[in-house]
Amino acid sequence: MILLADSGCAGGRGGTKTGGNFPGFWPLWRCILAVQAPAQTDPAGTRSWRGKVHRFHGEDAPASQVGDVASSPSSRPANAADVTHEARFVTGVRQLTFAGARSGEGYFSQDGSMMVFQSEREAENPFYQIYLLDLATGRSARMSPGLGRTTCAWIHPSKTKVLFASTHLDPDAKAKQDQEWERRRTGGQESYAWDFDDQYDLFETDTKGNILRQLTSERGYDAEASWSPDGQKIAFSSNRTGFSDDMSDEDRAAFEKNPSAWADIYIMDADGSNVTRLTNERGYDGGPFFSADGKRITWRKFSEDGSTAEIWTMNIDGSDKRQLTRLGKMSWAPYFHPTGDYLIFASNVEGHRNFELYVVDAAGQREPVRVTWTDGFDGLPVFTPDGEHLAWTTTRTPEKASQIFIGEWNDAAAREALGLPARKPKLSAFSNEITESDLRSHVRYLSSPALDGRLTGTPGETLATEYGAEVFARLGLEPAGDHGTFFQSFEFTAGVKAGAENRLSVGGREVEMDRDWRPLAFSSDAVLENETVAFAGYGIVAPEGTAIGRQADPVNRGSDSGYDSYAHLDVKDKWVLAFRFVPENLPMARKQYLNQFASMRQKAKYARDRGAKGIIFVHGPNSGVKDQLIALRMDASAAAMSLGGISIKDDVADTLLAGTGKGLKSLQDQLDGGDLAQGFDLPVKISGKTQVAQEKRTGRNVLARLRASNYPCKAPVTGSVLIGAHVDHLGSEAGKGIFVGADDNASGVASVLEIAQKIATMDNFERGELGRDVIFALWSGEELGLIGSSYFTKDLAARQSGQIYPALSAALNLDMVGRLREAVTMQSVAASPVWPALIEETSLKHGLKVVTQADPYLPTDSTSFYVQGVPTLNAFTGSHDDYHTTRDTFEKLNYEGMRRIAAVMGDVLLDVARDSGAPPYNRVKDPNGGGGGTGGGFKAYLGTIPDYGNTVVKGVLLSGVKADSPAEKAGIRGGDIIVSLAGQKIENIYDYTAVLGVLKIGEAVEVKILRGSEELTFSVTPASRG
């Protein structure tokens, strides 16, 4: 079957015309055929010619034949906007074939150096013949015999053979050529009886055009064939069943009217044997192509009446058939992108006569996306084997005759449009050395929008960790995660949601959740039975400034005076109604002071500590907020408090105030003016139930090991050394976009992957010098509180009787190393006395300027190791204005700087791995009482290091205490859970920081902790922060 007379495929991998009066194809293709190439009136008058195919480059090409086709007025899309649309996906568009009346259906060799195509360029034959084009020289040669019709060619993976369909053995082949010349000379209507010429068979030739073998000989149309990527199989289309002797008279009549409806997809061995039918439904199945991995076949399937065609894929044994499009139009000529993630095809969605190119994901889960925007015919698309260029047949030539064009393909844009992950770099292309190019490729993928910001426990994190594992696997590293995999999974609290049993009635009237009220994220589950509500103004309890060591402000006198919403108010066993925020109309200095004591958690604590059962927040009419209900949003600590909590709308609060003679507005006006109104009980009771559930998710680290004992070692292997970086980031947020995190921390991950590649590809002699295993780690959950690295160290400690050093001799970390300006900061240098000398040696070797920072208590994953007694070293190029914004993008990184930092850290890692002794661990005092841990901004200092990843236990779990700190001197240690401080109940980190803020330096306080099942009490004397 001949495709379109002016679009290329005389057989139609995208086959389109049919014979007789078949209603589906004929009207459509007659319209297409109306756009004709220059007429060939007789053999002597043809414009076809054989010879060199000119391939123009830049400076020596005619202007109309270089760059985007929009340079030619006759081929320009409808308007400038259309050019812009098309340029999103394809740029640098240029014409590839020029010779002959028309050409089309070009397919690349497996290495991209050749293209086979069909063209009308023989003086003696009006029909298509097959040509092989050398893309390096621009020369082409005919592969087909030159007699009869040919269609649909393919190049063998070895580049030694060409496959195509031909009718040259037809005894009437020459007569049919003469008839066609006469028809063209007289302008007569073309006959379509030959469209599914039953003389078509499959042939293979060598690359000089010598026929080697006839592969099919069944009566019927055998065409549209392609070899599998390994050259072992051939897929093709055939209507051979239409010539079966046992057909019914009805089927025989239908077949003679429409032979295309009997065409099915077949597969056979490359020598023509073992023919197997893969499709068996009425309707034209044709145009089969293999995916690049050889596992699937794509084809286009026409409805039985030929009115529509859709794109399908299946396994090569015919199983798992999937329909990818449901456009109800003529969609055909599908072709896999080399990654197999999506396909490109042609369709007339935009109009009966207008065919454009579209892409669709390989699962068919998303709507196809339009690629071309040029009126006329764009079809028969094919990607180069590297996926970086697109060739297709188009009528955008000045003469409106079909020729093959080529352009640069924007894979990233296609993936973004289809909602697919970014294309993973081809791992085999990476250098064994640490290079800018490799670093750039890693960061480009990891910070692509398709990974949606890599938030822990999301599909974006899954893609990022899969990528890291794939790199480690390709390097031959040993999995070091759970159950023989590269992954170590951990559960964490990702959010909160309202339970199914929430209800509330006010004065006997039911109010609706999410419309009138909503539970708070930190609310405990509570049952309300005719509860009394007490109004407590703004619910603030602020001490005198002098009581917490604050100097009197001579300018803003009274700004730090005390404030107590609970003065003379008994709230025991009641629910407290309080306004959010602070009084509106106070002087700024006064508002700033009160604001230190006005968070929701603090206000809830004041109510809880006074015996209240729960707290109710209302914004009030003076606040001006858009949403009166407080969002159920996860915060830094998911620990619930031991009281209920809800927010209500203003009109519900007015219902509570009914009968008091006071309205919400008047009360807020009074308080906003600075008066301390006396609290009071409300006459209206409330009943109901609050229920808040924590949403658990699972994140995962990536762990790989280079086992030193696998190589002839100079000395016995003793333990391991680790290098890591956190792979997670902040995800995405509606209204803000995707936090792609190029510097934070795709830069660190890319560096670890490059260091792994360099070490894994060292020769056996170099690896034989290793005296320790090397562990490569990608941590998740860092942005949520060092969750992944903390889980790793605790798990390791549990398996090693609590002590992980010196079995783990050191832990190196890279966090934000992509913005090198003057120098990189090497942090945690005081953690071991060996670091200064190693930094000196390696930085000189690689020409890297370094500044050092002693403090090992850092807000990054290295701290998880340091508090477990492991020497740590962290590389950091500094913060910047794009930190934790959507502007932290791929193109802003200094990749040469990253290369040098990775080289230095890699050499430090190797030095530790080769040294027979573990780096000594130095327990660092905090000379200023500062650094990591909770308490920043407070004068009083205890030296505790909370475990921010803990969301399970009530209280504050400590991951460690600082050396020589007040907490350590008192006997408190890592693993303890603080449940009381200075007589105040501690249920979460908010309770803890609230009490720290009012401690006095030098005045001993009582600290109660849980250590295992035992409750212990210590006296701790807060020190000065510096």
Secondary structure, 3 states (H helix, E strand, C coil): CCCCCCCCCCCCCCCCCCCCCCCCCHHHHHHHHCCCCCCCCCHHHCCCCCCCCCCCCHHHCCHHHCCCHHHCHHHCCCCHHHHHHHHCCEEEEEECCCCCCEEEEEEECCCCCEEEEEEECECCECCCEEEEEECCCCCEEECCCCCCCEEEEEECCCCCEEEEEECCCCCCHHHHHHHHHHHHHHCCCCCCCCCCCCCCEEEEEECCCCEEEECCCCCCCEEEEEECCCCCEEEEEECHHHHCCCCCHHHHHHHHHCHHHHCEEEEEECCCCCCEECCCCCCCEEEEEECCCCCEEEEEEECCCCCCEEEEEEECCCCCCEECCCCCCEEEEEEECCCCCEEEEEECCCCCCCEEEEEEECCCCCCCEECCCCCCEEEEEEECCCCCEEEEEECCCCCCCCEEEEEEECHHHHHHHHCCCCCCCCHHHCCCCCCHHHHHHHHHHHCCHHHHHHECCCHHHHHHHHHHHHHHHHCCCEECCHHHCCEEEEEEEEEEEECCCCEEEECCEEECECCCEEECCCCCCEEEEEECEEECCCCCEECCHHHHCCCCCCCCCCCCCCEECCCCCCCCCCEEEEECCCCCCCCHHHHHHHHCCCCHHHHHHHHHHCCCCEEEEECCCCCCCCCCCCCCCCCCCCCCCCCEEEEECHHHHHHHHCCCCCCHHHHHHHHHCCCCCCCEECCCCEEEEECEEEEEEEEEEEEEEECHHHCCCCCCCCCEEEEEEECCECCEECCCEECCCHHHHHHHHHHHHHHHHHHHCCCHHHHCCCCCEEEEEEECCHHHCCHHHHHHHHHHHHHCCCCCCCCEEEEEEECCCCCCCCCEEEECHHHCCCHHHHHHHHHHHHCCCEEEECCCCCCCCHHHHHCCCCCEEEEECCCCCCCCCCCCCHHHCCHHHHHHHHHHHHHHHHHHHHCCCCCCCCCCECCCCCCCCCCCCCCEECCEEECCCCCCCCCEEEEEECECCHHHHHCCCCCCEEEEECCEECCCHHHHHHHHCCCCCCCCEEEEEEECCEEEEEEECCEECC
